[in-house]
Amino acid sequence: MSTGTPKLTEIQFRCDAEEVSRARAATRRRLRGKSQELIERAEHCVSETIANAITHSASQATSGLVSLVLIELDDRIRVEVIDDGSESNRPTVIEDPDDETGRGLVIVAQLSDDWGFHLDHSGCNVWFELKF
């Protein structure tokens, strides 16, 4: 049972590969004071999910933006990356090491305590959670 009010941070990034490092830095700042191991896991997962959104979503052609939402709960951080979706693409985990795509979500699945995605008419939300 939650005893505190969740702390929410939302930041929008342009669909540009250079924005991935800005997303990592924002995550690091938000988690200041938490364990280094948690911060590094969060940064890796943010890198993968933001890069996927920039590369594979329709955001570049539509709004030009992806959103990073950090929700700090009592016992965990939930991170959501929201984009404009794609008609032909859905988040996919491909564990074949010879494939050129799909490995990012394998990393997210391995580093996070839970993860998933939600697709609807407004876009795609890929999320993961890390316990404190």
Salt bridges, closest charged atoms under 4 A:
ASP16 OD2 - ARG14 NH2 3.70
GLU19 OE1 - ARG14 NH1 3.54
GLU19 OE2 - ARG22 NH1 2.62
GLU37 OE2 - ARG41 NH1 3.24
GLU43 OE2 - ARG28 NE 2.59
GLU72 OE1 - ARG30 NH1 3.12
GLU72 OE2 - LYS34 NZ 3.33
ASP75 OD1 - ARG76 NH1 2.66
GLU80 OE2 - ARG78 NE 2.76
ASP113 OD2 - ARG41 NH2 3.40
ASP120 OD2 - HIS118 NE2 3.34
GLU129 OE1 - ARG76 NE 3.22
GLU129 OE2 - ARG78 NH1 3.00
